[in-house]
Amino acid sequence: MKLQEKLDRHKKNFVKSAPADALAVMQSALKDLRASGILERTVKKGDTAPAFTLMNYDGHAVALQGLLNDGPVVLGFYRGRW
């Protein structure tokens, strides 16, 4: 099964089980985000990432270029501490 199919199935199951008021809040927030124009300013597939250095989960500085020297890189973005 392809990733998109898994994501679609997960979303369908979530929508069936989530409280209606929570879904309404999510839909409203999504509508607001789309209206803000944020999607036009996001990184798109194939875009080149700027050079950057960030702290990893252990608090050590990691530079993108150093990682790219070892091969392709997948970036994961965390909203914050969970």
C-alpha positions in Angstrom: 0.0 0.0 0.0 1.3 3.4 -0.9 1.9 6.1 1.7 -0.9 8.3 0.3 -3.4 5.4 0.6 -2.3 4.8 4.2 -2.7 8.5 5.0 -6.2 8.6 3.3 -7.3 5.6 5.3 -6.0 7.0 8.6 -7.8 10.3 7.9 -11.1 8.6 7.1 -10.9 6.6 10.3 -10.0 9.6 12.3 -12.9 11.6 10.9 -15.3 8.8 11.8 -14.1 8.6 15.4 -13.2 12.3 16.3 -15.7 14.4 18.2 -17.7 16.7 15.9 -16.7 19.9 17.8 -13.0 19.0 17.4 -13.4 18.4 13.7 -15.2 21.8 13.4 -12.3 23.5 15.1 -9.8 21.8 12.8 -11.7 22.6 9.7 -12.0 26.2 10.7 -8.2 26.4 11.4 -7.5 24.8 8.1 -9.7 27.2 6.2 -8.0 30.1 8.0 -4.5 28.8 7.1 -5.5 28.4 3.4 -7.0 31.9 3.3 -3.8 33.3 4.8 -1.8 32.5 1.7 0.7 30.3 3.7 0.6 27.5 1.1 2.1 29.8 -1.5 5.1 30.4 0.8 5.8 26.8 1.8 8.6 24.6 0.6 7.6 22.5 -2.4 8.7 19.1 -3.6 12.0 19.6 -5.5 12.9 22.9 -3.9 16.4 23.3 -2.6 16.7 23.8 1.1 18.9 26.7 2.3 22.0 25.9 4.2 21.3 25.7 7.9 22.5 24.4 11.2 20.1 23.2 13.9 20.2 21.4 17.2 19.3 17.7 17.0 17.3 15.8 19.6 20.5 15.4 21.7 21.2 19.1 21.6 24.2 18.8 19.2 24.5 21.2 16.2 23.9 19.5 12.9 24.5 21.2 9.6 22.5 20.2 6.5 25.5 20.3 4.3 27.4 17.8 6.5 24.5 15.4 6.3 24.2 15.8 2.5 27.8 14.8 2.2 26.7 11.3 3.3 23.7 11.1 1.0 20.1 12.2 0.7 18.4 13.8 3.7 14.9 13.6 4.9 13.8 16.5 7.1 11.2 16.1 9.8 9.7 19.1 11.4 8.4 19.0 15.0 5.9 21.5 16.2 7.4 21.4 19.7 7.7 19.3 22.7 5.0 16.7 23.1 
